[in-house]
C-alpha cells in the first residue's frame, strides 16, 4: 500500500476512534458505569438517596468488549450472506445497543431494589429517559469501533477477524474511558461540595452532590457536564492511541524489508518517550500554577 493512502485511512480510523472514545465516556456518565459508580452505589447506604442511573454492568472494559463483539459477530454473519458493509455494520451496532440497553435496565433495577432497606426508590421516569440515551451512545460507540476494525481488516490487511478485533478495541476504549474520562466525572462532578484537590475523605464517602441546576441531579446532567471536557478528552486519548499505534506500521511498512520493520519499532519508542516527557512537563506546570500539594507544603515547613 502507498504510504499516502495508508495515512489517509489511518486518519479516518483515528477520527472514528475519537468519536468512539467520546461517546463511550458519555454513555458511562449517563449510566454511572465505572469508577464513580462505587460512590453512587454507596450513597443510599450513607442515607443519600439519589436519581442517578446506576448500572455498572461489569465495568467498562468487559461490557464494551461484549457490546463490540456482538456487533462485530452480527456484522460478519451478515456480510458473509452478501449484505452491504454499511448495512451489516449498522445492524450489528443496533443489535449491540439493544443488548447493552437490556443489561443496563436489569442491572439498574437490581441495584436499586437491593437498596430498598436504605430508602432508595426506583424511579421509572429515570428508566424511560436514560435508557434510550444509553442505547444511543452505545450504538455510536459500537458503530465507530466496527468502522475502525473493518478498515483495519479490509484496507490495512489486519489478520484478525472482525469480531475479535472489535472485541480488543472494545476492551481498549473501555479501559481508556475508565482511566481518562472518569476523573472528570467522579472527582469534578460528584463531589463539588468539597475542596478541589483535597481527595475523598472517608467521612464524605457516598455524599455525592444530588442537586443539579434545575432540580435533583441525574445521569443526563452528568453527561451534559462531561460533554464539555471529559468526553472530548477521552475521545482524543483513544483516537491518539489508535492512530499512533497504527501510524508507524503504515509509514514504515515492514513488508518492504526488515529495516522498515525496525524503523517502525524505533518510531513507536520515540513517540512513547515524547509522550512521557510531555506528561511530566504538564504535571510540573500544574504544580507551579496551583501550588504544592498539602503533603509537600507540610514537608517544607517541617524542614
Phi, psi and omega per residue, in radians:
X1 nan 2.449 3.085
X2 -1.157 2.405 -3.124
X3 -0.987 -0.641 -3.118
X4 -1.150 -0.727 3.090
X5 -1.127 -0.759 3.120
X6 -1.069 -0.702 3.132
X7 -1.172 -0.625 3.082
X8 -1.109 -0.749 3.094
X9 -1.122 -0.713 3.124
X10 -1.129 -0.602 3.085
X11 -1.124 -0.722 3.097
X12 -1.147 -0.720 3.097
X13 -1.097 -0.748 3.125
X14 -1.102 -0.664 3.112
X15 -1.142 -0.775 3.118
X16 -1.122 -0.670 3.117
X17 -1.150 -0.639 3.103
X18 -1.095 -0.750 3.091
X19 -1.107 -0.737 -3.138
X20 -1.086 -0.750 -3.131
X21 -1.127 -0.752 -3.138
X22 -1.143 -0.793 -3.112
X23 -1.189 -0.605 3.112
X24 -1.111 -0.742 -3.133
X25 -1.166 -0.735 -3.127
X26 -1.193 -0.597 3.046
X27 -1.096 -0.696 3.107
X28 -1.116 -0.651 -3.133
X29 -1.207 -0.675 3.119
X30 -1.128 -0.746 -3.038
X31 -1.717 0.039 -3.103
X32 0.920 1.178 -2.924
X33 -1.584 -0.795 -2.905
X34 -1.984 -2.237 -2.965
X35 -0.910 -0.837 3.139
X36 -1.088 -0.319 -3.115
X37 -1.029 -0.522 -3.105
X38 -1.073 -0.638 3.117
X39 -1.304 -0.595 3.064
X40 -1.150 -0.711 3.113
X41 -1.170 -0.606 -3.090
X42 -1.376 -0.454 -2.998
X43 -0.921 -0.871 -3.134
X44 -1.065 -0.592 3.133
X45 -1.168 -0.409 3.080
X46 -1.698 0.292 3.103
X47 1.196 0.659 3.050
X48 -2.177 1.310 3.086
X49 -1.099 2.656 -3.002
X50 -2.558 3.057 3.109
X51 -2.104 0.689 3.127
X52 -1.787 2.283 3.110
X53 -1.084 2.236 -2.984
X54 -2.249 1.692 -3.083
X55 -1.996 -1.077 -3.098
X56 0.783 1.117 -3.051
X57 -0.882 -0.947 3.101
X58 -2.809 0.473 -3.051
X59 1.551 2.604 -3.045
X60 -1.069 -0.834 -3.116
X61 -1.046 -0.868 3.138
X62 -1.138 -0.726 -3.080
X63 -1.189 -0.691 3.104
X64 -1.231 -0.590 3.075
X65 -1.097 -0.784 3.105
X66 -1.084 -0.799 -3.107
X67 -1.046 -0.856 -3.102
X68 -1.222 -0.605 3.106
X69 -1.157 -0.672 3.079
X70 -1.092 -0.794 3.112
X71 -1.101 -0.745 -3.140
X72 -1.152 -0.702 3.130
X73 -1.142 -0.785 3.119
X74 -1.072 -0.771 -3.140
X75 -1.114 -0.690 -3.137
X76 -1.122 -0.740 3.127
X77 -1.109 -0.755 -3.130
X78 -1.152 -0.733 3.129
X79 -1.155 -0.532 3.107
X80 -1.205 -0.369 3.101
X81 -1.585 -0.005 3.103
X82 1.790 0.077 3.127
X83 -1.197 2.670 3.131
X84 -1.197 2.743 -3.079
X85 -1.111 -0.806 -3.103
X86 -1.073 -0.780 3.137
X87 -1.119 -0.747 -3.105
X88 -1.133 -0.783 3.138
X89 -1.148 -0.654 -3.141
X90 -1.160 -0.831 -3.139
X91 -1.128 -0.680 3.088
X92 -1.052 -0.746 3.130
X93 -1.186 -0.652 3.110
X94 -1.115 -0.798 3.136
X95 -1.103 -0.729 3.127
X96 -1.098 -0.718 3.119
X97 -1.133 -0.660 3.118
X98 -1.131 -0.760 3.114
X99 -1.123 -0.744 3.141
X100 -1.116 -0.695 3.103
X101 -1.125 -0.668 3.105
X102 -1.104 -0.825 3.101
X103 -1.081 -0.659 -3.109
X104 -1.122 -0.787 -3.121
X105 -1.124 -0.837 -3.121
X106 -1.110 -0.655 3.130
X107 -1.178 -0.743 -3.141
X108 -1.134 -0.757 3.106
X109 -1.045 -0.788 -3.118
X110 -1.117 -0.763 -3.125
X111 -1.167 -0.762 -3.122
X112 -1.188 -0.691 3.137
X113 -1.132 -0.590 -3.133
X114 -1.221 -0.265 -3.141
X115 -1.695 0.235 -3.095
X116 -1.011 -0.688 -3.103
X117 -1.121 -0.334 3.121
X118 -1.775 0.273 3.060
X119 1.176 0.554 3.063
X120 -1.554 1.978 -3.126
X121 -1.312 2.849 2.946
X122 -1.816 1.979 -3.100
X123 -1.653 1.938 -3.123
X124 -1.185 -0.520 3.118
X125 -1.176 -0.507 3.068
X126 -1.176 -0.692 3.081
X127 -1.064 -0.825 -3.084
X128 -1.169 -0.619 -3.062
X129 -1.506 -0.558 -3.028
X130 -1.583 -0.589 -3.065
X131 -1.057 -0.792 3.086
X132 -1.071 -0.619 3.113
X133 -1.163 -0.765 3.112
X134 -1.050 -0.774 3.139
X135 -1.167 -0.629 3.106
X136 -1.113 -0.813 3.090
X137 -1.109 -0.686 3.131
X138 -1.088 -0.683 3.097
X139 -1.090 -0.812 -3.123
X140 -1.077 -0.778 -3.140
X141 -1.078 -0.861 -3.100
X142 -1.128 -0.780 -3.125
X143 -1.081 -0.736 3.141
X144 -1.141 -0.716 3.103
X145 -1.116 -0.703 3.119
X146 -1.144 -0.648 3.074
X147 -1.096 -0.806 3.107
X148 -1.015 -0.839 -3.080
X149 -1.141 -0.750 -3.116
X150 -1.135 -0.747 3.134
X151 -1.125 -0.652 3.112
X152 -1.138 -0.601 -3.129
X153 -1.407 -0.878 -3.004
X154 -1.319 -0.591 -3.048
X155 -1.828 -0.809 -3.084
X156 -1.548 -0.122 3.047
X157 1.307 0.570 3.118
X158 -1.163 2.394 -3.035
X159 -1.341 -0.301 -3.071
X160 -1.317 2.571 3.040
X161 -1.250 2.839 -3.056
X162 -1.025 -0.820 -3.127
X163 -1.063 -0.704 -3.113
X164 -1.204 -0.746 3.136
X165 -1.152 -0.706 3.078
X166 -1.108 -0.666 3.093
X167 -1.055 -0.798 -3.124
X168 -1.133 -0.785 3.136
X169 -1.215 -0.490 3.059
X170 -1.122 -0.771 3.064
X171 -1.052 -0.753 -3.070
X172 -1.133 -0.827 -3.111
X173 -1.165 -0.586 3.074
X174 -1.172 -0.702 3.131
X175 -1.165 -0.698 3.120
X176 -1.211 -0.626 3.060
X177 -1.080 -0.661 3.124
X178 -1.215 -0.732 -3.023
X179 -1.448 -0.515 -3.061
X180 -1.802 -0.962 -3.017
X181 -1.250 -0.583 -3.039
X182 -1.119 -0.511 3.140
X183 -1.028 -0.689 -3.071
X184 -1.525 0.060 3.043
X185 -1.935 -0.958 -3.080
X186 -1.194 -0.831 -3.026
X187 -1.369 -0.668 -3.004
X188 -1.646 -0.534 -3.014
X189 -1.715 -0.729 -3.044
X190 -1.387 -0.448 -3.051
X191 -2.197 0.924 3.085
X192 -1.322 -0.111 -3.140
X193 -1.596 0.081 3.082
X194 -2.117 2.859 -3.103
X195 -1.094 2.318 -3.119
X196 -1.122 2.311 3.123
X197 1.477 0.035 -3.080
X198 -1.458 -0.172 -3.063
X199 1.384 3.085 -3.110
X200 -1.750 1.807 3.062
X201 -1.202 2.550 -3.122
X202 -1.017 -0.541 -3.135
X203 -1.195 -0.359 -3.123
X204 -1.687 0.050 -3.115
X205 -1.023 2.229 3.134
X206 1.443 -0.200 -3.113
X207 -1.455 1.123 -3.115
X208 -1.357 2.724 3.080
X209 -1.284 2.111 -3.047
X210 -1.910 -0.183 -3.135
X211 -1.793 2.219 -3.123
X212 -1.772 -2.852 -3.089
X213 -1.253 -0.426 -3.129
X214 -2.473 1.171 3.130
X215 1.835 -2.772 -3.121
X216 -1.253 2.433 -3.071
X217 -1.314 2.588 3.040
X218 -2.415 -3.075 -3.071
X219 -1.155 -0.529 3.123
X220 -1.199 -0.590 3.018
X221 -1.041 -0.727 3.121
X222 -1.107 -0.690 3.131
X223 -1.141 -0.706 3.106
X224 -1.045 -0.726 3.137
X225 -1.174 -0.792 -3.041
X226 -1.314 -0.339 3.096
X227 -1.143 -0.316 3.137
X228 -1.306 -0.602 -3.042
X229 -2.500 -0.917 -3.044
X230 -1.030 -0.801 3.126
X231 -1.106 -0.916 3.110
X232 -1.040 -0.683 3.135
X233 -1.119 -0.728 3.093
X234 -1.091 -0.732 3.112
X235 -1.081 -0.757 3.115
X236 -1.120 -0.712 -3.134
X237 -1.084 -0.806 -3.138
X238 -1.226 -0.704 3.116
X239 -1.066 -0.731 3.095
X240 -1.147 -0.668 3.119
X241 -1.068 -0.828 -3.126
X242 -1.185 -0.794 -3.077
X243 -1.163 -0.865 -3.074
X244 -1.210 -0.516 3.111
X245 -1.233 -0.485 3.131
X246 -1.763 -0.292 -3.070
X247 -1.089 -0.758 -3.069
X248 -1.194 -0.679 -3.125
X249 -1.265 -0.451 3.086
X250 -1.352 -0.764 -3.126
X251 -1.220 -0.742 3.119
X252 -1.910 1.370 -3.051
X253 -1.187 2.016 -3.078
X254 -1.186 -0.276 3.119
X255 -1.208 -0.245 3.129
X256 -1.575 0.055 3.079
X257 2.462 2.803 -3.138
X258 -1.103 -0.550 -3.120
X259 -1.090 -0.695 3.114
X260 -1.179 -0.643 3.101
X261 -1.087 -0.771 3.107
X262 -1.191 -0.607 3.091
X263 -1.092 -0.628 3.094
X264 -1.120 -0.746 3.124
X265 -1.108 -0.778 -3.119
X266 -1.132 -0.724 3.132
X267 -1.104 -0.696 3.098
X268 -1.110 -0.723 3.115
X269 -1.117 -0.688 3.123
X270 -1.128 -0.715 3.112
X271 -1.067 -0.783 3.130
X272 -1.076 -0.750 3.139
X273 -1.094 -0.748 3.129
X274 -1.081 -0.751 -3.135
X275 -1.142 -0.643 3.102
X276 -1.111 -0.816 3.136
X277 -1.133 -0.695 3.126
X278 -1.095 -0.785 3.119
X279 -1.077 -0.708 3.125
X280 -1.115 -0.741 3.123
X281 -1.109 -0.672 3.113
X282 -1.120 -0.732 -3.139
X283 -1.127 -0.759 3.137
X284 -1.121 -0.730 3.126
X285 -1.112 -0.672 3.127
X286 -1.162 -0.707 3.111
X287 -1.077 -0.751 -3.132
X288 -1.180 -0.622 -3.078
X289 -1.315 -0.664 -3.029
X290 -1.906 0.131 3.073
X291 1.554 2.890 -3.119
X292 -1.258 2.735 3.013
X293 -1.146 2.742 -3.041
X294 -1.060 -0.671 -3.130
X295 -1.166 -0.609 3.087
X296 -1.165 -0.691 -3.131
X297 -1.145 -0.723 3.131
X298 -1.158 -0.644 3.129
X299 -1.121 -0.679 3.133
X300 -1.155 -0.692 3.132
X301 -1.153 -0.721 3.135
X302 -1.122 -0.625 3.135
X303 -1.231 nan nan
